[in-house]
């Protein structure tokens, strides 16, 4: 046990600094290990294919008509444990029309929550400046649409509700959230649901690239 009666203030400051440095070193080491684990997801070879899934898939048909292709990338279910289970995230790509002068990839995300982004690149189909220099990329965020699904037993036609003007409406919104969460607590869905978070969704939209084959 550290007792202040036997240590000068300067010693306590030095001790505190040492503890802080050690904590930072441990944190940095943990981050380094996670980064090393994530390396296996970099530059995946994406098997690009047609986007339309059946005759009623209008979005897929539009992407195909614009010269796009679709595929899947593997991402960690839990980014803090990159060596664990993986899930699929669906992506689309309309390649640059001038590959000689191509600058890179333009990532798009239509927002949400819960919205599909596979068709988003089509919005740039008539923009010749962008289309010439960039591959335009779309994505279905984790657990939505063509990506690995999260299927919950929801008894409400809405999954989002404002807190309202008073305490009673606020409590109702909390109760709705509890009911909706309980609908995901079954089977394999209970293993997926805790990772339906911004912390785990955002990295899936990051700089990892895939090569067509």
Secondary structure, DSSP 4 states (H G I P E B T S, - for coil): ---GGGS-HHHHHHHHHHHHHHHHHHHHHHHHHHHHHHGGGTTEEE--B----STT-HHHHHHHHTTEEEEEEEEESSGGGTTS-EEEEEEEEE--S-GGG--EEEE-----SS---TTGGGGGTT-HHHHHHEEEEEEE-TBSTTSSB------SS-S-----SSHHHHHHHHHHHHHHHHTT-STTHHHHHTT-SHHHHHGGGSS--EEE-
